[in-house]
Amino acid sequence: MDKKTALYIPASALKSISKKLLSEKKENLFLSKERYYDINIVRDGKTFVLSKLQITPIETGHLSAKSGGKAGDESLAYVIKDKEGKVCVYLLDAPVNLPEKTLSFLKKIKIDCLIGDCTYKKTSETSGHMDIEALIRLKKKLQPTLTIASHISHMNLSYEELEAKLNEHSIEIGYDGMKLEI
């Protein structure tokens, strides 16, 4: 193999993926990961540079919310800053109530674009995913210039209903191939 795929992943997720693939007795590409991947372990709050972007992973609390507060694999969102200083926050797999540490960190940043989880029409406080109202509340707290709803499931409103509801709050719906200028 001539070129390896760069993989940016939390250590706990890499360990879980490898363990799961082993337990299913599938060919474990992660066991021979050095052959296929250039593995880069990312950590909550530790900024790294990729090309000309500064990327800071931040914990979402996704799995601990789903497991009733028990620790699980890290699930990270990303604060991405370009060379002009524009900031995009890519926040998927995020629960209705973000960890206070994460919310506090985000409140200190001028966010040009927030791409946020909007998986469900309505969900519980312990869900690992946001619903419509949680995304609207987060937009109000963080005041991003542009907000995009993503990670939308079939357990949400119809596209037309969701678009109408989100448009009331100046939130756009993301789609495959979407290009943004921020």
C-alpha positions in Angstrom: 0.0 0.0 0.0 1.6 3.3 -1.1 -0.3 5.8 0.9 -1.8 5.5 4.4 -5.1 7.1 5.4 -4.6 9.7 8.2 -6.9 8.7 11.1 -7.6 11.2 13.9 -9.2 9.4 16.8 -9.5 9.3 20.6 -7.4 6.5 22.2 -10.5 5.0 23.8 -12.4 4.8 20.5 -9.5 3.2 18.8 -9.3 0.6 21.6 -13.0 -0.1 21.4 -13.1 -0.5 17.6 -10.1 -2.9 17.7 -11.7 -4.9 20.5 -15.1 -5.1 18.8 -13.6 -6.2 15.5 -11.6 -8.9 17.3 -14.7 -10.1 19.2 -16.6 -10.4 16.0 -13.7 -12.4 14.5 -13.6 -10.2 11.5 -10.3 -9.4 9.8 -9.1 -6.7 12.1 -7.6 -4.0 10.0 -6.8 -2.1 13.2 -4.4 -4.9 14.3 -2.4 -4.2 11.2 -3.2 -0.5 11.5 0.4 0.6 10.8 0.0 -0.9 7.3 -3.2 1.0 6.5 -3.4 4.1 8.8 -1.3 7.0 10.0 -2.9 7.1 13.4 -3.1 10.3 15.3 -4.5 10.2 18.8 -6.6 13.3 19.7 -7.4 14.4 23.2 -10.1 16.6 24.6 -8.8 20.2 24.7 -5.5 19.5 23.0 -5.2 21.6 19.8 -3.5 20.1 16.7 -2.8 21.5 13.3 -4.0 19.8 10.1 -2.9 21.6 6.9 -3.6 25.2 7.7 -6.4 24.5 10.3 -6.1 24.6 14.1 -8.4 21.9 15.4 -9.4 21.6 19.1 -11.3 18.5 20.1 -13.9 18.9 22.8 -15.8 16.3 24.7 -19.6 16.1 23.9 -20.7 13.8 26.7 -22.5 11.7 24.0 -21.9 8.2 25.5 -22.0 9.2 29.1 -25.4 10.8 28.5 -26.7 7.5 26.9 -25.3 5.4 29.7 -26.8 7.4 32.5 -23.6 9.3 33.3 -21.2 6.4 33.2 -17.9 7.0 31.5 -17.5 5.5 28.0 -15.5 6.1 25.0 -14.8 9.8 24.3 -17.0 11.4 21.7 -15.5 14.6 20.5 -16.7 17.7 18.7 -14.2 19.9 16.9 -13.5 23.6 17.0 -11.9 24.4 13.7 -10.1 27.7 13.1 -8.7 28.7 9.7 -5.8 31.0 8.9 -8.1 34.0 8.8 -9.4 33.3 12.3 -12.8 32.1 11.2 -14.2 29.4 13.6 -16.5 26.5 12.8 -17.7 24.2 15.5 -18.6 20.7 14.3 -20.8 19.4 17.1 -22.4 16.1 16.4 -23.2 13.2 18.7 -24.0 15.8 21.4 -26.6 15.3 24.1 -29.4 17.7 25.0 -27.2 19.0 27.9 -23.6 19.5 27.0 -21.0 19.0 29.8 -20.6 22.3 31.6 -16.9 22.3 30.8 -17.7 22.1 27.1 -20.4 24.7 27.1 -18.2 27.1 29.1 -15.3 26.6 26.6 -17.7 27.3 23.6 -19.2 30.4 25.2 -15.7 32.1 25.2 -15.3 31.7 21.4 -16.7 33.9 18.6 -18.3 31.2 16.5 -18.7 31.9 12.8 -20.4 28.6 12.0 -22.0 26.0 14.2 -22.8 22.6 12.7 -25.0 21.0 15.3 -26.7 17.8 16.1 -30.5 17.8 15.4 -31.2 14.0 15.4 -34.6 14.0 16.9 -37.9 15.9 16.9 -38.0 15.4 20.7 -35.8 13.3 23.0 -35.0 12.8 26.7 -32.5 14.6 28.9 -30.4 11.5 28.9 -30.3 11.0 25.1 -26.9 11.1 23.5 -28.3 13.3 20.8 -29.9 16.8 20.6 -33.4 17.4 19.4 -34.8 20.5 17.7 -35.3 22.6 20.8 -31.9 21.7 22.2 -30.2 23.0 19.0 -32.3 26.2 19.2 -31.3 26.7 22.8 -27.6 26.1 22.0 -27.8 28.6 19.2 -29.2 31.2 21.6 -26.4 30.5 24.1 -23.5 30.6 21.7 -24.7 33.2 19.2 -23.0 31.8 16.1 -23.2 33.9 12.9 -24.5 30.8 11.0 -26.1 27.6 12.3 -26.5 24.4 10.4 -28.6 21.5 11.6 -27.1 18.1 10.8 -27.2 14.4 12.0 -30.9 14.4 11.3 -32.7 11.0 11.7 -35.9 9.6 10.3 -37.3 10.1 13.8 -37.5 13.8 13.2 -40.1 16.0 11.5 -40.6 15.8 7.8 -38.1 17.9 5.8 -40.7 20.6 5.1 -41.8 20.8 8.8 -38.2 20.8 10.0 -37.2 23.4 7.6 -40.1 25.7 8.6 -39.4 25.2 12.3 -35.7 25.9 12.0 -36.1 28.8 9.6 -38.0 30.6 12.4 -34.7 30.6 14.3 -32.4 31.3 11.3 -31.1 27.7 11.3 -30.4 26.0 8.0 -30.5 22.3 7.3 -27.3 20.7 6.1 -27.1 18.4 3.1 -24.5 16.3 1.3 -22.2 18.4 -0.7 -23.1 21.6 1.1 -20.5 24.4 0.7 -20.4 27.2 3.2 -18.6 30.5 2.9 -18.0 32.0 6.4 
